[in-house]
């Protein structure tokens, strides 16, 4: 009976490893695709640029902290279709009464229509609130990296 439990656990772990391997391959293909085609976003950060980020060694500029946050979340959502749902659950750990990420602008800033303009779509049907301090945006990006399996400060470097 104990052997059955262990073999079930091994089988489950193999399935999980296979899923992670597929996710990694998708991410690598997406990165190769991005590097093979020039984009306007893929310009080097100039020394005078205050905002921007580097994802796997590729540099991107941003107009401000909001632009960097939304752009990074969009990258992650493109790389892993399951990211928005997983990220939504992960950011609940920040202990707010309202969610930072939701399916509607009303849910991001409930009862505050004046703040609805401070939401951005980062994936189809998913909104993130941008009326946050840059420190809070960095916290949100740390959690995003954990969610997708990247190392904040290594795979993703951010200047906001």
Buried (B, 14 or more C-beta within 10 A) or exposed (E): EEEEEEEEEEEEEEEEEEEEEEBEEBBEEBBEEBEEEEEEEEEEBEEEBEBBBBBBEBBBBBEEBBBBBBBBBBBBBBBBEEBBBBBBEBBEEEEEEEBBBBBEBBBBBBEEEEBBEBBBBBBEEBBBBBBBEBEBBBBBBBBBBBBBEBEBEEBBBBBB
